């Protein structure tokens, strides 16, 4: 039987870097890996907002990405 085990959390902050010649928004993102596995969503969001406040561009979203290791036990 296969089982998945949470192995890593990452925070991805998407931010606007400008506009192109057509006036469309241009976005980029910054990934922060190895976020504690037991962090609450409220704490995760608070840290994301604090990090976004340090960036020179406006943050658009804060995403939490889980990575799982799938094993046959």
DAWOZI-V657275 format. One record per residue. N is the residue number from 0. OMEGA is omega in degrees with one decimal (* if undefined). D_FIRST is the distance of its C-alpha to the first C-alpha in Angstrom with 2 decimals. Layout:
BEGIN
N,OMEGA,D_FIRST
N,OMEGA,D_FIRST
END
This chain:
BEGIN
0,-179.6,0.00
1,179.2,3.79
2,176.7,6.56
3,-179.3,10.19
4,177.4,13.07
5,-175.4,16.63
6,-177.2,18.51
7,170.0,21.87
8,173.9,24.28
9,173.8,27.21
10,179.0,30.36
11,179.7,32.04
12,178.5,35.61
13,-178.7,37.19
14,-179.9,40.97
15,-179.7,43.94
16,179.7,45.96
17,177.9,48.72
18,177.4,49.66
19,-176.4,50.30
20,177.7,53.56
21,-179.1,52.51
22,178.0,51.90
23,178.9,48.11
24,175.3,46.19
25,-177.8,44.54
26,173.0,41.42
27,179.1,39.69
28,177.7,36.88
29,-180.0,36.20
30,173.4,32.77
31,-176.3,32.32
32,175.5,29.16
33,173.2,27.59
34,-178.3,28.39
35,-178.5,27.29
36,-175.3,23.82
37,-178.5,25.28
38,178.2,28.29
39,178.8,29.18
40,178.2,29.87
41,178.8,33.55
42,177.9,33.85
43,-179.1,32.04
44,179.7,34.54
45,177.4,37.48
46,178.2,36.74
47,178.1,36.35
48,179.2,39.69
49,178.0,41.34
50,179.1,40.20
51,178.7,41.25
52,178.9,44.64
53,-177.9,45.15
54,-179.0,44.70
55,179.4,47.82
56,-179.6,46.35
57,177.4,45.26
58,179.1,41.54
59,-179.3,40.14
60,174.6,36.59
61,-175.5,34.21
62,175.9,30.54
63,-178.9,27.53
64,176.8,24.72
65,172.1,21.28
66,-178.1,19.31
67,172.2,15.61
68,-179.9,13.74
69,-177.7,10.23
70,173.8,8.32
71,-179.1,5.56
72,*,5.88
END
